[in-house]
Amino acid sequence: MPEEQQIKRAQILFSQKRFADAEKEFGQLISGNPHKAYYHCMLALCSLYQLKFDQAEKHAQEAIGIEPSSSFPFYVSSLVYFNQRKIDQSKTMIDKAIEIDPFDANYFSVSASIWLAKKEWALALQKANEGLAVDSEHIDCLNARAKALIKLDDRNAAYETINEALYFDPQNSYTHANLGWGLIEKGDYKKALDHFKQSLSIDPTNKYAKAGLVEALKAKYWFYRMFLRYAFWISNMKSKAQWAILIGFYVGSHVLRAIGESFPQLEVITTPLVILYVLFALTTWLIGPLSNLFLRLNKYGKHALSEDAIQCSNYVGLSFLVSIVSFVLYFILLKEFLILLAVIGFTMAIPISGIYNAEEGSKPRKLLMYYAAGLGCVGLMATGLNIAGGELMNKAFTLYFIGIILYQWIANAIVIRSN
């Protein structure tokens, strides 16, 4: 097959999101011309969309080495880093692409997305506007501008921008999803649900819309709506502010406990507040997977949940089942180890759910998985020691309990850093 025809075939396969097939075609092309930067760029993108990050990085860097004066390899490299949450490296690459070619709106849309990830809303708005100065109808720049305006609490301008994007491309699945998320943050869950459904009718594979549909469905429960408001509030903060809030809650609970111990007459006030804090801390980890369990009974929700969400809710549900069954059996068999299993089953739901707070295939998820697996092994060891004739509060259980207490800090550090 002539090279031009093979290039067109590969490009068509790529546009159809048949990335494995496109990768084969570009692989054949590059074997005949290994010094063509464009082929390396396209192989990098094919690898990226198949989550083969190491290969994607390799091809992107080879493309830069071949054509260091071309902007496109730097743009591709920025996308590869961005999708791995390597934000600083992504910024370095896209800045270089813009320096080489300041007249490509695609580059400014990526730059705006990077500043959104850094929670620098004003800079994100600036980059989106710069991209729109190059191409006033650029959909990704319009969506980035709308996101930045929502975070800057300029809702009217944000919705005007989204409506403008819909005017230029009314069948853009991402724009409808973007509007849906903006409506969720505003608190208009019913309208948000309509836009997520419309987004998915255009593109049933849109994960951004699926995630939004799930949140909009769960928001019909008052308690989850309150949680969503808290989640948006704290997620809009930079990592230092998030840590200040988390530490403030923790220190505040200990201060209240100390006040209650020093002034027993105040315990009627301090004790409920400390209990509320503990419930709040547990809820932030467990409300997502537990609400997903209920959502699976909904005719829309059971189809909208991602494999990740279903898997998480399954494991958390299993963990609670172990806890409940062990607790019931204790009163029948009166065996101490069943109390340990009940406590471990309940508390293991926290690190299990935490695993899914990090992106699939990412280093943070692997770290959280290892931590949860380690805790589970220590918990089983504590149970085994008790069955062998040891005491209930043995050293292994003490180590497990310390691990659970430390988990919220370690997991928050891993997740906040990855965001």
QUIPE-V384054 format. One record per residue. RES is the residue in one letter. SS is DSSP state (2 for helix, 1 for strand, 0 for the rest). D_FIRST is the distance of its C-alpha to the first C-alpha in Angstrom with 2 decimals. Layout:
RES	SS	D_FIRST
RES	SS	D_FIRST
This chain:
M	0	0.00
P	0	3.85
E	2	6.42
E	2	8.43
Q	2	6.68
Q	2	6.40
I	2	9.94
K	2	11.11
R	2	10.26
A	2	12.06
Q	2	14.80
I	2	15.42
L	2	15.85
F	2	18.15
S	2	20.11
Q	0	20.65
K	0	22.09
R	0	19.79
F	2	20.01
A	2	19.34
D	2	15.95
A	2	15.18
E	2	16.51
K	2	14.11
E	2	11.05
F	2	13.04
G	2	14.20
Q	2	10.90
L	2	10.53
I	2	14.17
S	2	14.07
G	2	12.26
N	0	14.59
P	0	17.69
H	0	19.78
K	0	18.09
A	2	20.82
Y	2	18.92
Y	2	16.64
H	2	19.94
C	2	21.58
M	2	19.16
L	2	19.37
A	2	23.12
L	2	23.23
C	2	21.30
S	2	23.79
L	2	26.65
Y	0	26.21
Q	0	26.15
L	0	29.34
K	0	27.98
F	2	30.00
D	2	30.09
Q	2	26.32
A	2	26.26
E	2	28.99
K	2	27.37
H	2	24.09
A	2	26.18
Q	2	28.45
E	2	25.73
A	2	24.36
I	2	27.97
G	2	28.40
I	2	25.44
E	0	26.44
P	0	30.11
S	0	30.75
S	0	28.17
S	2	29.56
F	2	26.55
P	2	26.51
F	2	30.26
Y	2	29.82
V	2	27.36
S	2	29.76
S	2	32.60
L	2	30.99
V	2	30.46
Y	2	34.11
F	2	35.43
N	0	34.02
Q	0	35.81
R	0	39.00
K	0	39.01
I	2	40.38
D	2	41.72
Q	2	38.51
S	2	36.60
K	2	39.13
T	2	38.81
M	2	35.05
I	2	35.26
D	2	38.22
K	2	36.19
A	2	33.33
I	2	36.01
E	2	37.65
I	2	34.49
D	0	33.63
P	0	36.61
F	0	35.05
D	0	32.60
A	2	34.37
N	2	32.02
Y	2	33.58
F	2	37.07
S	2	36.41
V	2	35.50
S	2	38.58
A	2	40.70
S	2	39.47
I	2	40.45
W	2	43.91
L	2	44.24
A	2	43.53
K	0	46.21
K	0	48.54
E	0	49.08
W	2	49.16
A	2	50.33
L	2	47.61
A	2	44.97
L	2	46.38
Q	2	46.35
K	2	42.65
A	2	41.74
N	2	43.84
E	2	42.19
G	2	38.77
L	2	40.24
A	2	41.64
V	2	38.07
D	0	36.81
S	0	39.68
E	0	37.49
H	0	35.54
I	2	35.91
D	2	35.70
C	2	38.31
L	2	40.49
N	2	40.36
A	2	41.17
R	2	44.01
A	2	45.37
K	2	45.37
A	2	47.21
L	2	49.73
I	2	50.46
K	2	51.17
L	0	53.36
D	0	55.18
D	0	54.40
R	2	53.48
N	2	53.95
A	2	51.56
A	2	49.05
Y	2	49.06
E	2	48.90
T	2	45.73
I	2	44.16
N	2	45.20
E	2	43.59
A	2	40.31
L	2	40.65
Y	2	41.40
F	2	38.15
D	0	36.13
P	0	38.34
Q	0	35.61
N	0	34.94
S	2	35.62
Y	2	36.36
T	2	38.93
H	2	40.82
A	2	40.84
N	2	42.06
L	2	44.84
G	2	45.74
W	2	46.23
G	2	48.31
L	2	50.47
I	2	50.94
E	2	52.18
K	2	54.46
G	0	55.74
D	0	54.56
Y	2	52.95
K	2	52.99
K	2	51.01
A	2	48.63
L	2	48.03
D	2	47.12
H	2	44.49
F	2	42.95
K	2	42.76
Q	2	41.12
S	2	38.63
L	2	37.70
S	2	37.51
I	2	34.74
D	0	32.98
P	0	34.41
T	0	32.72
N	0	34.55
K	2	36.51
Y	2	38.60
A	2	39.82
K	2	40.43
A	2	42.56
G	2	44.46
L	2	45.07
V	2	46.58
E	2	48.87
A	2	49.95
L	2	50.83
K	2	52.78
A	0	54.58
K	0	56.67
Y	0	58.79
W	2	61.31
F	2	61.20
Y	2	57.41
R	2	57.70
M	2	60.13
F	2	57.78
L	2	54.90
R	2	57.14
Y	2	57.93
A	2	54.28
F	2	53.22
W	2	56.28
I	2	55.67
S	2	51.85
N	0	52.31
M	0	54.37
K	0	53.18
S	2	53.41
K	2	56.84
A	2	58.32
Q	2	56.91
W	2	58.59
A	2	61.80
I	2	61.85
L	2	61.16
I	2	63.77
G	2	66.16
F	2	65.99
Y	2	66.51
V	2	69.40
G	2	70.94
S	2	71.10
H	2	72.89
V	2	75.29
L	2	76.15
R	2	76.75
A	2	79.01
I	2	80.93
G	2	81.44
E	2	82.80
S	2	85.11
F	0	86.34
P	2	86.47
Q	2	87.64
L	2	84.23
E	2	82.25
V	2	82.28
I	2	79.97
T	2	78.03
T	2	77.19
P	2	75.36
L	2	73.41
V	2	72.32
I	2	71.34
L	2	69.33
Y	2	67.48
V	2	66.67
L	2	65.46
F	2	63.39
A	2	61.78
L	2	60.94
T	2	59.68
T	2	57.14
W	2	55.40
L	2	55.91
I	2	55.89
G	2	52.07
P	2	51.47
L	2	54.74
S	2	53.91
N	2	50.49
L	2	52.40
F	2	54.34
L	2	51.32
R	0	49.70
L	0	52.41
N	0	51.19
K	0	48.95
Y	0	46.65
G	2	47.11
K	2	46.03
H	2	42.55
A	2	42.39
L	0	43.20
S	0	40.40
E	2	39.95
D	2	41.65
A	2	44.62
I	2	45.04
Q	2	44.88
C	2	47.39
S	2	49.77
N	2	49.60
Y	2	50.59
V	2	53.26
G	2	54.63
L	2	54.77
S	2	56.57
F	2	59.14
L	2	59.53
V	2	60.42
S	2	62.92
I	2	64.56
V	2	64.80
S	2	66.23
F	2	68.73
V	2	69.92
L	2	70.16
Y	2	72.27
F	2	75.04
I	2	74.90
L	2	74.62
L	0	76.06
K	0	73.76
E	2	73.24
F	2	69.65
L	2	68.71
I	2	69.84
L	2	67.50
L	2	64.59
A	2	65.44
V	2	65.46
I	2	62.30
G	2	60.45
F	2	61.39
T	2	60.69
M	2	57.37
A	2	55.97
I	2	56.04
P	2	53.73
I	2	51.47
S	2	51.00
G	2	50.63
I	2	47.48
Y	0	45.63
N	0	46.80
A	0	44.12
E	0	40.40
E	0	38.41
G	0	37.01
S	0	39.09
K	2	41.55
P	2	44.53
R	2	43.75
K	2	43.64
L	2	46.96
L	2	48.57
M	2	47.37
Y	2	48.94
Y	2	52.12
A	2	52.42
A	2	51.80
G	2	54.45
L	2	56.92
G	2	56.36
C	2	57.07
V	2	60.23
G	2	61.34
L	2	60.97
M	2	62.84
A	2	65.66
T	2	65.86
G	2	65.91
L	2	68.70
N	2	70.76
I	2	70.32
A	0	71.44
G	0	74.69
G	0	73.91
E	0	75.02
L	0	73.19
M	0	72.58
N	0	71.32
K	2	69.55
A	2	66.09
F	2	66.75
T	2	68.10
L	2	64.91
Y	2	62.85
F	2	64.93
I	2	64.51
G	2	60.74
I	2	60.69
I	2	62.87
L	2	60.66
Y	2	57.48
Q	2	57.76
W	2	58.03
I	2	55.30
A	2	52.88
N	2	53.70
A	2	53.12
I	2	49.67
V	2	48.63
I	2	50.19
R	2	48.60
S	2	45.12
N	0	45.71
